[in-house]
């Protein structure tokens, strides 16, 4: 059977995406046109491209044929989850600089202070793992795909958990509880290993675990068990790739920060 590859074109998703990009673009242009000598560095074009990419990824996950295929193939649903949980949040946060976020910096710090333990990186790790594992419990997963409002809630929790998780690693705003030294490596390893284990468990499970896909009309001649295996491998491989790339990026950033700190110390010594 040929799969349904139609576009969903949900008005709500398109409106939210347009508003988010419009607000960001207005702030980016304000910083870029401020006349500051550092304007180009405070709002570089590549940051704009990152945020635009984040919006496009989210839109692709929710209204493109990926969404239609997700109702027919488990591995397409896994691609949708990966885009919402990791790719869109990463690109979105990379779109910000300290200057771009300056109008909301104080509010962010106030929320962080009032959130208490919920602002701790450990909570972000627990939330990330809990959201992924909970929604992949067969009963919860099948309930979500059969009920549109629950499905929307599932997608929202993925975006929320992914955004909080990657904020602690990539935010340009210095947090009260900052990950330093080997902290980012431990932070990611403790998360990605648990999620990767779930992916491998799905990949090598002896039987198909999700009744929705078992009883759904199969497309492209892919059995429910093979579909589940592909989805599990996608999850495990994506987690490994993201962790590896993120560690390299964070290592390079740490080197740059160390070099800038050394340059500041040298300038201070010369002035003293």
Residue, then its C-alpha position, 0 to 999 in steps of 0.5 A: x500500500x502507498x503511504x499518505x504523504x500529504x501536508x497537514x498545514x495546521x493553522x495553529x502551528x503556522x501562526x505560532x511559527x510565524x509569530x515566533x520568527x517575527x518576534x525574533x527577527x524584529x529583535x535581531x534587526x534591532x541589535x544589528x542596526x543599533x550602530x554598535x561597533x560590535x553589532x555584527x558580532x552581537x547579531x551575526x547572520x548565522x544566528x538568524x539562520x539557526x533560529x530560522x532553521x529551528x522554526x522550519x524544523x518544527x514546522x516540518x515535523x508538525x505539518x509536512x508529510x513527516x506528520x502524515x507518515x508518523x501515523x503510519x510508520x513508527x520510524x517516521x514518528x521517531x523522526x518527528x520526535x527527534x526533530x522536536x526533542x533535539x534538533x529544533x531546540x538546539x537550533x533555536x537556542x543557538x540563535x540567541x546571543x547575550x545581547x539578543x536576549x538582553x530584554x528578557x535576561x532579568x526575567x529569565x534569572x527571576x524565573x530561575x531563582x523562583x523555580x528552585x530545584x526545577x532550575x537545576x540541571x539534574x531536573x532537566x536530565x530527569x525530565x528529558x529521560x522521563x518524557x521519552x521513556x513515559x511516552x514510549x510505554x506502549x499503552x501511553x504511546x498508543x493512547x497518544x496517537x489515537x487521541x489528537x489532544x493527547x498527541x499535541x500534549x506529547x509533542x509539547x512535552x518533547x519540545x519543553x523537555x528538549x528546550x530545558x535540557x539544551x538550555x543548560x548546555x547552550x544558553x548564552x546567559x550565565x546560569x546560577x548553576x552552571x555546568x563547568x569542567x567535566x559537567x557537560x560530559x556527565x550531563x549528556x552521558x547520563x542522559x543519552x545512555x538511558x535514552x540510547x538504551x531505550x532505542x536499542x531495546x526497541x531495535x532488538x525487541x523480539x516482537x512488535x510492542x505497539x498495537x497501533x502499528x501492529x494492526x495498522x495497514x502496513x506501507x512500503x512492505x515494512x512489517x511492524x517488527x522491522x518498523x520498530x527496529x528501524x525506529x529504535x536504531x534511529x533513536x540510539x544512533x541520533x542520541x550518540x551522534x548528538x552527544x558526540x557533536x555537542x561534546x566537540x562544540x562544548x570543548x571548542x567553546x571552553x577553549x575559546x572562553x579560556x583563551x579570552x580569560x587569559x587575554x583579559x588577565x594579560x591586559x589587566x596585568x599590563x594596566x596594573 
